[in-house]
Amino acid sequence: MDMKELSNILQQNGIVGAGGAGFPTYAKLNENAETLILNCAECEPLLRLHRQLLEKYAQEIVETFHLIGQAVGAKELVIGIKKAYTKTIDALNGVIGAYPEVRLGLLDEVYPAGDEVVLIYEVTKKVVRPGGLPIEQGVAVFNVETVYNAYRAINQSTPVVDKLVSVVAEVDHPVTVRVPIGTTIEETVKLAGGITTKNPVYFIGGPMMGFIGSGSLPVTKTTNAVLVLPEEHLIIQKKRKKTSIDLKRAAACCCQCSMCTDLCPRNRLGHPIQPHLFMRAATCKDVQEPNIFVNTMFCSSCGLCEMYSCMQGLSPRTLMAEYKAGLRANGLRPPQVEAKPVGPEREYRKVPMERLMARLDLTKYNKEAPLDESVVPVSKVKIMLSQHIGAPAAAIVKQGDKVTKGQMIAEPAKGLSVGIHASIDGVVSEVTDKYVIIETQEGRAGK
C-alpha cells in the first residue's frame, strides 16, 4: 500500500492520536521518517489500556505498524515499552521475529516515559529541538490504540466509532471498557460497578495531565481514562486552586531551591525551560530577562514540577500554562533555539512511577483493570465535531436523518481534519456546528 492510499484511508476513517491532543494520523505519514516508534510507555499512573490492547492484538498491531513503515519507507520500527510489562513483551516476542526491522525499546518504570520527546531520546538517543517536531529528527511516533484503529480501518473497513477507557480508583470493579464515541462519562463509569466514595469527582485523563469533568461530558477519540476520586483528594484540591492564589503563595514561599528545574524532563534534555527562574520572575514582576517568560512555551505540561518536585506544594506548571496561553493569544511563537547537550546527571533525576504514585496518594488504586470489550448498549450519543487538532469536521447530516453505525456524519474540512462517524444506529436528533446527537428508537420512545 502506498502512502497516498494509506493517508486517504486514515483521514476518511477518522484515525487520530488516541490520547493527548488527537493529532490526525494521516498527517504524520512522511517519507522523511526513517524511524517509527510505537508508544506503549503508558505514561500516566494507573492507566493500562495500551499494554492490554497490545498484548491481546500483538499480531494485528505489529502487522499494521510494519505496513505503515513500508508505506513511508522507514528503516527502523521501534516499540517503546516498559520492562515491567512482561506479559505484553512476551506476546510481542512471539510476533516480531517475522519483521526484521522491528525491535523493542525497553524503558524504565519512570514518569513521563511516554512523553514524545522523552520517548524518542530513550529509544534512539536523538534530541528533538525545543519547540520542534519529531520529523525533523526523522522520527514519527504512534499511539498503540491509534495503530489498532488503523488496523480496523484497513482490514475491516471500520472507522473510529468507539474508544477504550480505563475506569479506576473509587469504583467497585476497576475496568477498561470499549464504549461508543459520544457516550457520557457517567454511563461509562457505571460499567465499573458502584462508586465507593461520597461526593465523587470525575477526573478525566491521567492524574498528572487530566482535568476535572462532569458526568455529562461525552467520551471522545482522546478519552483514555476516568478516575473517580473523593472530593478531598489532593489531586482534586490541586486542580481547584485559583491561579491568583497560586501566584501569591509562590511570592510568599518559593525558596528557589530549583528542584522543579532539576527534575524537569525537558530541561534534562537540554531545553531552555527553567521553572524556578520563571517563579521568581513572575512573582517579582521582573521582566529584565523576557526569555524566562518566552521559554514557558517549551513546557510539556507533564506536571512533575507541581505534583512531585516542589516541597512547598506550589504550582509552576499551572502558572506557566497561563503565561504560555497568553503569549500564544498575542501571536507569539516559540523562538528557534538549540538544545544543550544532555548531561550524565539525567539518569539520576528520573522519577520512579512507584514514588510518584505514593506522593499522589494513588498506590491504593493501583489495581488490575481488566480489558472488557463487550458491546455496550447506549441509547444516545453526543458526537463532537472537533476531536482532533485542526479544523472541525463539517456535518453532512440533518435533524431527522436515520444513520447506521460507521456511517460518516461529518466529512473532513479543508486543511488538517478527519471524518467523524456515527457510533450507534439511530436518528439524528440535533445538529450544530459543534456536535451531532444521535438517539436510538428506544431512546426516543422513552422520552
C-alpha positions as CSV (number, residue, x, y, z in Angstrom):
1,M,0.0,0.0,0.0
2,D,1.5,3.4,-1.0
3,M,1.5,6.4,1.3
4,K,-1.2,8.3,-0.6
5,E,-3.7,5.4,-0.4
6,L,-2.9,4.8,3.3
7,S,-3.3,8.6,4.1
8,N,-6.7,8.6,2.5
9,I,-7.9,5.6,4.4
10,L,-6.7,7.1,7.7
11,Q,-8.3,10.5,7.0
12,Q,-11.6,9.2,5.8
13,N,-11.9,6.7,8.8
14,G,-11.2,9.4,11.3
15,I,-7.9,8.0,12.7
16,V,-6.3,10.4,15.1
17,G,-3.9,10.1,18.1
18,A,-6.0,8.1,20.6
19,G,-4.8,10.3,23.5
20,G,-3.2,13.7,24.0
21,A,-4.3,16.3,21.5
22,G,-5.6,13.9,18.9
23,F,-3.2,14.8,16.0
24,P,-4.6,13.4,12.7
25,T,-2.6,10.3,11.9
26,Y,-2.5,10.7,8.2
27,A,-0.6,14.0,8.6
28,K,2.2,12.0,10.4
29,L,2.9,10.0,7.3
30,N,6.1,11.4,5.9
31,E,8.8,10.0,3.6
32,N,11.4,11.6,5.8
33,A,10.5,9.3,8.7
34,E,13.4,6.9,9.0
35,T,12.3,5.7,12.4
36,L,8.8,4.9,13.5
37,I,8.1,4.5,17.3
38,L,5.1,2.7,18.7
39,N,4.4,4.3,22.1
40,C,3.5,1.7,24.7
41,A,5.0,3.6,27.6
42,E,1.6,4.0,29.3
43,C,2.8,7.4,30.6
44,E,0.3,8.2,33.3
45,P,-0.1,6.4,36.6
46,L,-3.0,3.8,36.8
47,L,-3.5,3.6,33.0
48,R,-3.3,0.1,31.5
49,L,-5.2,0.1,28.2
50,H,-2.2,0.3,25.8
51,R,-0.4,-2.6,27.3
52,Q,-3.6,-4.6,27.5
53,L,-4.5,-3.9,23.9
54,L,-1.0,-4.6,22.6
55,E,-0.9,-7.9,24.5
56,K,-4.3,-9.1,23.1
57,Y,-3.7,-7.9,19.5
58,A,0.1,-8.1,19.2
59,Q,-0.1,-9.7,15.7
60,E,-2.6,-7.2,14.3
61,I,-0.9,-4.1,15.7
62,V,2.7,-5.1,14.7
63,E,1.5,-6.1,11.2
64,T,-0.1,-2.7,10.8
65,F,2.9,-0.9,12.2
66,H,5.0,-2.8,9.7
67,L,2.6,-1.7,6.9
68,I,2.9,2.0,7.9
69,G,6.7,1.6,7.9
70,Q,6.6,0.2,4.4
71,A,4.3,3.0,3.2
72,V,6.7,5.7,4.4
73,G,9.9,3.8,3.7
74,A,11.1,3.7,7.3
75,K,14.3,1.8,8.0
76,E,13.6,1.1,11.6
77,L,10.5,0.4,13.7
78,V,10.8,0.6,17.5
79,I,8.2,-0.5,20.1
80,G,8.8,1.7,23.2
81,I,7.6,-0.4,26.1
82,K,8.4,-0.5,29.8
83,K,10.4,-3.5,31.0
84,A,7.7,-4.1,33.7
85,Y,5.1,-5.1,31.1
86,T,6.3,-8.6,30.9
87,K,3.1,-10.2,29.5
88,T,2.9,-7.7,26.7
89,I,6.6,-8.2,25.9
90,D,6.1,-12.0,25.8
91,A,3.3,-11.5,23.3
92,L,5.5,-9.2,21.2
93,N,8.4,-11.5,21.2
94,G,6.2,-14.2,19.7
95,V,5.4,-11.9,16.7
96,I,8.3,-9.6,15.9
97,G,10.6,-12.3,14.6
98,A,8.7,-12.1,11.3
99,Y,9.5,-8.4,11.0
100,P,13.3,-7.9,11.0
101,E,13.0,-4.1,11.0
102,V,11.0,-4.2,14.3
103,R,12.8,-4.1,17.7
104,L,11.8,-3.4,21.3
105,G,12.9,-0.3,23.0
106,L,12.7,-1.2,26.7
107,L,12.0,1.6,29.1
108,D,12.4,2.1,32.9
109,E,9.3,2.5,35.1
110,V,9.5,6.2,35.3
111,Y,7.4,9.3,34.6
112,P,7.0,10.7,31.9
113,A,8.4,7.9,29.8
114,G,5.6,8.3,27.3
115,D,6.2,12.0,26.6
116,E,7.0,12.0,22.9
117,V,10.3,13.9,23.2
118,V,11.5,11.8,26.2
119,L,10.5,8.6,24.4
120,I,12.4,9.5,21.3
121,Y,15.5,10.1,23.3
122,E,15.2,6.9,25.3
123,V,14.9,4.6,22.3
124,T,17.0,6.5,19.7
125,K,19.2,8.9,21.7
126,K,18.0,11.7,19.3
127,V,17.0,15.0,20.9
128,V,14.1,16.9,19.3
129,R,15.0,20.6,19.3
130,P,13.0,22.8,21.7
131,G,9.6,23.6,20.0
132,G,10.5,21.3,17.1
133,L,8.7,18.3,15.6
134,P,9.9,14.7,15.7
135,I,10.0,14.5,11.9
136,E,12.9,17.0,12.0
137,Q,14.9,14.1,13.5
138,G,13.5,11.7,11.0
139,V,11.1,10.2,13.6
140,A,7.3,9.7,13.8
141,V,5.5,8.4,16.9
142,F,2.2,6.5,17.0
143,N,0.0,5.5,19.9
144,V,-0.9,1.8,20.3
145,E,-4.6,2.3,20.1
146,T,-4.1,4.6,17.1
147,V,-2.3,1.8,15.2
148,Y,-5.0,-0.7,16.2
149,N,-7.6,1.7,14.9
150,A,-5.6,1.9,11.6
151,Y,-5.7,-2.0,11.5
152,R,-9.5,-2.0,11.8
153,A,-9.8,0.7,9.1
154,I,-7.5,-1.1,6.7
155,N,-8.6,-4.7,7.2
156,Q,-12.3,-4.3,8.4
157,S,-13.3,-1.0,6.8
158,T,-14.2,0.1,10.4
159,P,-13.9,3.8,11.2
160,V,-13.3,5.1,14.7
161,V,-16.7,4.6,16.3
162,D,-15.6,3.6,19.8
163,K,-13.0,4.2,22.4
164,L,-11.2,2.2,25.1
165,V,-11.5,3.9,28.5
166,S,-10.0,2.8,31.9
167,V,-12.3,3.5,34.8
168,V,-10.4,3.3,38.0
169,A,-9.9,4.4,41.6
170,E,-13.1,4.7,43.8
171,V,-15.2,2.1,41.9
172,D,-16.2,-1.5,42.8
173,H,-14.6,-3.1,39.8
174,P,-11.8,-1.1,38.0
175,V,-12.1,-2.0,34.3
176,T,-11.0,-1.0,30.8
177,V,-14.1,-0.8,28.6
178,R,-14.9,-0.1,24.9
179,V,-17.7,2.4,24.6
180,P,-19.3,4.2,21.6
181,I,-17.9,7.6,20.9
182,G,-20.3,10.2,22.5
183,T,-21.2,8.0,25.5
184,T,-21.4,10.1,28.6
185,I,-18.7,9.9,31.3
186,E,-21.4,8.9,33.8
187,E,-22.6,6.0,31.7
188,T,-19.0,4.9,31.2
189,V,-18.3,5.0,35.0
190,K,-21.3,2.8,35.7
191,L,-19.6,-0.1,33.8
192,A,-17.2,-0.3,36.7
193,G,-19.9,-1.1,39.2
194,G,-20.8,1.2,42.1
195,I,-18.9,4.3,43.3
196,T,-17.2,3.7,46.6
197,T,-16.9,7.3,47.9
198,K,-19.2,10.1,48.8
199,N,-19.1,13.3,46.7
200,P,-17.2,11.7,43.8
201,V,-15.4,13.8,41.3
202,Y,-14.7,12.6,37.8
203,F,-11.1,13.2,36.8
204,I,-10.8,12.7,33.1
205,G,-7.4,11.5,31.7
206,G,-4.4,10.6,33.7
207,P,-3.8,12.0,37.2
208,M,-0.9,14.2,36.1
209,M,-2.3,15.9,33.0
210,G,-6.1,15.2,33.2
211,F,-8.9,17.6,34.2
212,I,-12.0,17.7,36.3
213,G,-15.1,17.0,34.2
214,S,-18.8,16.5,34.7
215,G,-20.6,13.2,34.2
216,S,-22.5,14.6,31.2
217,L,-19.4,15.1,29.1
218,P,-19.1,12.8,26.1
219,V,-16.3,10.3,25.5
220,T,-14.1,11.5,22.6
221,K,-11.4,9.8,20.5
222,T,-8.8,11.0,23.0
223,T,-10.5,10.0,26.3
224,N,-8.2,7.4,27.9
225,A,-9.4,7.2,31.5
226,V,-11.7,8.3,34.2
227,L,-10.5,8.4,37.7
228,V,-13.3,8.5,40.3
229,L,-11.8,10.4,43.2
230,P,-13.1,11.7,46.5
231,E,-13.6,15.5,46.6
232,E,-10.9,15.9,49.2
233,H,-8.2,14.1,47.3
234,L,-5.1,16.2,46.8
235,I,-5.3,15.9,43.0
236,I,-8.7,17.4,43.1
237,Q,-7.8,20.1,45.6
238,K,-4.7,21.0,43.5
239,K,-6.8,21.4,40.3
240,R,-9.3,23.6,42.0
241,K,-6.8,26.1,43.3
242,K,-7.0,29.6,41.8
243,T,-4.0,30.8,39.8
244,S,-4.2,34.2,41.6
245,I,-3.8,32.5,44.9
246,D,-1.1,30.2,43.5
247,L,0.9,33.3,42.4
248,K,0.6,34.9,45.9
249,R,1.7,31.6,47.6
250,A,4.7,31.4,45.2
251,A,5.6,35.0,46.1
252,A,5.4,34.1,49.8
253,C,7.3,30.9,49.9
254,C,9.2,29.9,46.8
255,C,12.7,29.4,48.1
256,Q,14.4,29.0,44.7
257,C,15.6,25.5,45.6
258,S,15.5,24.7,41.8
259,M,14.1,21.2,42.4
260,C,11.4,21.9,39.8
261,T,14.1,22.6,37.2
262,D,16.4,19.8,38.3
263,L,13.7,17.2,37.7
264,C,12.1,18.8,34.6
265,P,12.2,16.1,31.9
266,R,12.5,18.7,29.1
267,N,15.2,20.7,30.9
268,R,17.2,17.4,31.4
269,L,17.1,17.1,27.6
270,G,18.7,20.5,27.2
271,H,15.5,22.5,26.5
272,P,15.7,26.1,27.9
273,I,12.8,25.7,30.3
274,Q,13.6,26.7,33.9
275,P,10.5,26.7,36.2
276,H,12.4,28.1,39.2
277,L,13.5,31.2,37.4
278,F,10.0,31.7,36.0
279,M,8.6,31.5,39.5
280,R,11.0,34.2,40.7
281,A,10.4,36.5,37.7
282,A,6.6,36.1,37.7
283,T,6.2,36.7,41.4
284,C,8.5,39.7,41.4
285,K,7.1,41.0,38.1
286,D,10.7,41.1,36.9
287,V,10.8,41.4,33.1
288,Q,14.5,42.1,32.8
289,E,15.0,38.7,31.2
290,P,12.0,38.3,28.9
291,N,13.2,34.9,27.7
292,I,12.3,33.4,31.0
293,F,8.7,34.0,30.1
294,V,9.1,33.1,26.4
295,N,10.7,29.8,27.3
296,T,7.5,28.7,29.1
297,M,6.4,27.8,25.5
298,F,8.8,24.8,25.7
299,C,7.0,23.3,28.8
300,S,5.3,20.0,28.0
301,S,2.9,20.4,31.0
302,C,3.8,17.0,32.3
303,G,3.1,18.3,35.8
304,L,6.1,16.9,37.7
305,C,7.2,20.3,39.0
306,E,4.0,20.9,40.9
307,M,2.7,17.4,41.6
308,Y,6.1,15.9,42.7
309,S,9.1,18.2,42.8
310,C,8.0,21.2,44.8
311,M,8.3,20.7,48.5
312,Q,6.2,23.8,49.1
313,G,3.3,22.5,47.1
314,L,3.5,25.4,44.6
315,S,2.2,25.3,41.0
316,P,4.8,26.1,38.4
317,R,3.1,24.1,35.6
318,T,-0.3,25.8,36.1
319,L,1.2,29.3,36.2
320,M,3.4,28.7,33.2
321,A,0.4,27.3,31.3
322,E,-1.4,30.6,31.9
323,Y,1.6,32.7,30.7
324,K,2.1,30.4,27.7
325,A,-1.6,30.7,26.7
326,G,-1.3,34.5,26.9
327,L,1.8,34.6,24.7
328,R,0.1,32.4,22.1
329,A,-3.1,34.5,22.2
330,N,-0.9,37.5,21.3
331,G,0.6,35.7,18.3
332,L,4.0,34.9,19.8
333,R,5.6,31.7,18.6
334,P,8.4,29.7,20.2
335,P,11.8,31.1,19.2
336,Q,14.3,29.0,17.2
337,V,16.8,27.6,19.8
338,E,19.1,24.6,20.0
339,A,19.1,22.2,22.9
340,K,22.1,22.0,25.2
341,P,24.0,18.7,25.4
342,V,22.3,16.0,27.6
343,G,24.2,15.7,30.8
344,P,25.0,12.5,32.7
345,E,23.0,13.6,35.7
346,R,19.8,13.0,33.7
347,E,20.0,9.3,34.5
348,Y,19.8,10.0,38.2
349,R,17.0,12.5,38.0
350,K,14.3,10.3,36.6
351,V,11.1,10.0,38.8
352,P,10.1,6.4,39.6
353,M,6.5,5.7,39.0
354,E,6.2,3.9,42.3
355,R,7.3,7.0,44.2
356,L,5.1,9.3,42.1
357,M,2.0,7.2,42.9
358,A,2.9,7.3,46.6
359,R,3.3,11.0,46.5
360,L,-0.1,11.4,44.8
361,D,-1.8,9.0,47.2
362,L,-2.7,6.7,44.3
363,T,-0.9,3.5,45.4
364,K,-4.1,2.1,46.9
365,Y,-5.8,2.5,43.5
366,N,-3.1,0.6,41.6
367,K,-5.2,-2.4,40.8
368,E,-5.9,-4.6,37.8
369,A,-8.4,-3.0,35.4
370,P,-9.2,-6.0,33.1
371,L,-9.9,-5.3,29.4
372,D,-13.6,-5.9,28.6
373,E,-14.6,-5.3,25.0
374,S,-18.2,-6.4,25.4
375,V,-20.7,-4.4,23.3
376,V,-22.2,-1.6,25.4
377,P,-25.8,-0.7,24.6
378,V,-26.2,3.1,24.5
379,S,-29.4,4.9,23.7
380,K,-28.0,8.4,23.0
381,V,-24.6,9.8,22.0
382,K,-23.3,13.3,21.6
383,I,-20.5,13.2,19.0
384,M,-18.2,16.2,18.9
385,L,-17.1,17.5,15.5
386,S,-13.8,18.6,16.9
387,Q,-12.0,15.7,18.5
388,H,-8.6,16.4,16.9
389,I,-6.1,19.1,16.3
390,G,-7.0,21.1,13.2
391,A,-10.3,22.1,11.6
392,P,-13.5,20.5,13.0
393,A,-15.3,18.1,10.6
394,A,-18.2,19.5,8.7
395,A,-21.6,17.8,9.5
396,I,-23.3,16.2,6.4
397,V,-26.4,15.0,8.2
398,K,-29.5,16.9,9.4
399,Q,-32.1,16.5,12.1
400,G,-34.4,13.5,11.4
401,D,-31.9,11.6,9.3
402,K,-31.6,7.9,10.1
403,V,-27.9,6.8,10.4
404,T,-26.1,3.5,10.9
405,K,-23.1,2.7,13.0
406,G,-20.0,3.6,11.0
407,Q,-21.7,5.9,8.6
408,M,-19.8,9.2,8.0
409,I,-21.8,12.1,9.6
410,A,-19.2,14.8,9.2
411,E,-16.6,15.0,6.5
412,P,-13.1,16.3,6.8
413,A,-12.9,20.1,6.5
414,K,-10.3,21.9,4.4
415,G,-6.8,21.8,5.9
416,L,-5.9,19.4,8.7
417,S,-9.1,17.4,9.5
418,V,-10.6,14.0,9.6
419,G,-14.0,12.4,9.2
420,I,-16.4,11.7,12.0
421,H,-18.8,8.7,12.1
422,A,-22.0,7.6,13.8
423,S,-21.1,5.4,16.8
424,I,-24.6,3.8,17.0
425,D,-27.6,3.1,14.8
426,G,-30.3,5.7,15.3
427,V,-31.9,9.0,14.3
428,V,-30.1,12.4,14.3
429,S,-32.0,14.5,16.9
430,E,-29.8,17.6,16.8
431,V,-27.0,19.1,14.7
432,T,-24.9,22.2,15.4
433,D,-21.5,23.4,14.3
434,K,-20.0,21.7,17.3
435,Y,-21.8,18.3,17.7
436,V,-24.3,15.8,16.4
437,I,-26.7,14.0,18.7
438,I,-27.9,10.5,17.7
439,E,-30.6,8.6,19.6
440,T,-31.9,5.1,19.2
441,Q,-35.5,4.4,18.5
442,E,-35.8,3.0,22.1
443,G,-34.2,6.1,23.5
444,R,-36.6,8.4,21.6
445,A,-39.6,6.3,22.7
446,G,-38.6,6.6,26.3
447,K,-38.8,10.4,26.3
